[in-house]
Amino acid sequence: MEDKLIESIAYILPAAVTGFVAYYIFNRLIIKLSSDEKIALLSQRKKEALPIKLQAYERMLLFCERINPVKMLVRIKPITEDTQDYLQLLIANIDQEFEHNLVQQMYITDDSWTAVVATKNTIINKLRQVAETAKTANELRENVIIDYPKTLPPTDTVIGIIKNEVKKLL
């Protein structure tokens, strides 16, 4: 009886070890294939998202160019001589451009978005400051066109940030 038990163990033990090794190898293979599929899927998603992100950065760059006060004042002429009317027209134009590009914040980094919002607010505040001293809309235009290029424009700063973010993406 003992011989039969030892003989049974002699057959069962190698079969169990072989079964365990096969299970371990197949389990590791399945895990590796699963992780390879995940990596491939993530890579595909990144590849598909890149054009959308680049387009968002392009639109934010265009937004910054459009709200650059010197360029905006050349593009938007005063309707009346009233300084406040012209100021409101400029601010409305900036707000309209901003609202048109609001959804782009989903595709750009938080730092870039914060810089864009800060630039928008800085430009509006600067326009308000210049408007306080201007007597007419044309004087407001002249003062901004003369004073704005004297310092580093906030739009140039955010454009630099956007360009750096795009370099990181590429």
C-alpha positions in Angstrom: 0.0 0.0 0.0 2.8 2.3 0.8 4.4 1.5 -2.5 1.2 2.5 -4.3 1.0 5.8 -2.4 4.7 6.6 -3.2 4.1 5.6 -6.8 1.0 7.9 -6.9 3.0 10.8 -5.4 5.8 10.1 -7.9 3.2 10.6 -10.8 1.3 13.5 -9.2 4.2 15.6 -8.0 5.8 16.2 -11.4 2.4 16.7 -13.0 1.5 19.3 -10.3 4.9 21.1 -10.7 4.5 21.1 -14.5 0.9 22.4 -14.1 2.0 25.1 -11.7 4.9 26.2 -14.0 2.6 26.3 -17.0 0.0 28.3 -15.1 2.7 30.8 -13.9 4.1 31.2 -17.4 0.7 31.7 -19.1 -0.4 34.0 -16.4 2.7 36.2 -16.8 2.2 36.1 -20.6 -1.4 37.2 -20.3 -0.4 40.1 -18.0 2.4 41.2 -20.4 0.0 41.1 -23.4 -2.6 43.0 -21.4 0.0 45.7 -20.5 1.2 45.9 -24.1 -2.3 46.4 -25.3 -2.8 49.2 -22.7 0.4 50.9 -23.8 -0.6 50.6 -27.4 -4.0 52.0 -26.6 -2.5 54.9 -24.7 -0.1 55.6 -27.5 -2.9 55.6 -30.0 -5.0 58.0 -27.8 -2.0 60.4 -27.5 -1.5 60.3 -31.2 -5.1 61.1 -31.8 -5.2 63.9 -29.1 -2.0 65.6 -30.4 -3.7 67.4 -33.3 -6.5 68.6 -31.0 -4.0 70.0 -28.5 -1.9 71.7 -31.1 -5.1 73.3 -32.6 -6.0 74.6 -29.1 -2.5 76.1 -28.6 -2.8 77.7 -32.1 -6.2 79.2 -31.2 -4.8 80.6 -27.9 -1.8 82.0 -29.7 -4.2 83.7 -32.2 -6.3 84.9 -29.3 -3.3 86.6 -27.8 -2.4 88.2 -31.1 -6.0 89.5 -31.5 -6.1 91.0 -28.1 -2.7 92.7 -28.4 -3.8 96.3 -27.8 -1.7 97.8 -30.6 -3.1 95.3 -33.2 -6.6 95.5 -31.8 -6.6 99.4 -31.9 -5.6 99.3 -35.6 -8.3 96.8 -36.3 -11.1 98.4 -34.3 -11.7 102.0 -35.0 -13.7 104.2 -32.6 -17.4 104.7 -33.5 -17.7 108.0 -31.5 -15.2 110.3 -29.8 -16.4 109.2 -26.4 -13.6 107.5 -24.5 -15.8 105.3 -22.4 -17.8 104.1 -25.5 -14.6 103.1 -27.2 -13.2 101.5 -24.1 -16.4 99.4 -23.7 -16.1 98.4 -27.4 -12.5 97.2 -26.9 -13.4 95.3 -23.7 -16.4 93.7 -25.4 -14.2 92.6 -28.3 -11.7 91.1 -25.9 -14.5 89.3 -23.9 -16.0 88.0 -27.1 -12.7 86.7 -28.3 -12.1 85.1 -24.9 -15.6 83.4 -24.8 -15.1 82.1 -28.3 -11.9 80.3 -27.1 -13.1 79.3 -23.6 -13.3 75.6 -24.4 -9.6 75.5 -25.3 -8.8 75.3 -21.6 -9.6 71.6 -21.8 -6.7 70.9 -24.1 -3.9 73.2 -22.8 -2.0 73.0 -19.5 -3.3 74.9 -16.4 -0.2 77.1 -16.5 -0.9 78.2 -20.0 -4.5 78.8 -19.3 -3.7 80.8 -16.2 -1.2 82.9 -18.2 -3.9 83.6 -20.9 -6.5 84.7 -18.4 -3.9 86.9 -16.6 -2.9 88.5 -19.9 -6.5 89.2 -20.8 -7.1 90.8 -17.4 -3.9 92.8 -17.6 -4.8 94.2 -21.0 -8.3 95.2 -19.9 -6.9 96.9 -16.7 -4.2 98.7 -18.8 -6.8 99.9 -21.2 -8.9 101.2 -18.3 -6.0 103.0 -16.8 -5.1 104.7 -20.1 -8.8 105.6 -20.6 -8.9 107.5 -17.3 -6.4 110.1 -18.7 -7.6 110.2 -22.3 -10.1 112.9 -23.2 -11.2 111.3 -26.6 -11.3 107.9 -28.2 -8.5 108.9 -30.6 -6.4 110.1 -27.7 -6.9 106.7 -26.0 -5.7 105.0 -29.2 -2.7 107.2 -29.5 -1.7 106.8 -25.8 -2.0 103.0 -26.0 -0.1 102.8 -29.3 2.7 105.0 -27.9 2.9 103.5 -24.4 2.2 99.8 -25.0 5.4 99.0 -26.9 7.6 100.6 -24.2 7.4 97.5 -21.9 7.3 93.8 -22.6 3.7 93.2 -23.7 1.9 90.5 -21.6 0.8 88.9 -24.9 4.4 88.3 -25.8 5.0 86.6 -22.4 2.0 84.2 -22.8 3.0 83.5 -26.5 6.4 82.4 -25.2 4.7 80.1 -22.7 2.5 78.7 -25.4 5.5 78.1 -27.7 7.3 76.2 -24.9 4.3 74.0 -24.2 4.1 73.1 -27.9 7.8 72.3 -28.0 7.2 69.9 -25.1 4.3 68.2 -27.0 6.4 67.7 -30.1 
